[in-house]
Amino acid sequence: MEASIFTKIVNGEIPAYKVAEDDRYLAFLDVFPTAKGHTLVIPKQQVDYLFDLDDDLYLGLMAFAKKVALAVEQAVPCKRIGVAVVGLEVPHAHVHLIPLNSMQDMNFANKQQFSKAEFEDVADKIKAAYKA
């Protein structure tokens, strides 16, 4: 199996705006976000499809995503954090955590653009709010 772009991020081959990490999971900002603070949460183990994860890895991913979502919610003013799993663009299971103020914030066709400084700022705020 060829390494996914997410596996390359895990391996340090590609840079990312990491916001939380433990031995099995990683969370980083989506570089093609629908909203400021849009975060991706992945298992470090490359598995293409979310529902192909074994139960332990799946439940751990969701528990890790919850902790990250609470940090995103503290760091980015929003009404709530939306959760989406699409799984078509990258063959590596991942959960989207998206700060929401309207339903439009979940529209994956509406990609936002932010500067490196803006990405770094929001990443730092999420990292500061994250409680392992």
Secondary structure, 3 states (H helix, E strand, C coil): CCCCHHHHHHCCCCCCCEEEECCCEEEEECCCCCCCCCEEEEECCCCCCHHHCCHHHHHHHHHHHHHHHHHHHHHCCCCEEEEECCCCCCCCCCEEEEEECCHHHHCCCCCCCCCHHHHHHHHHHHHHHCCC
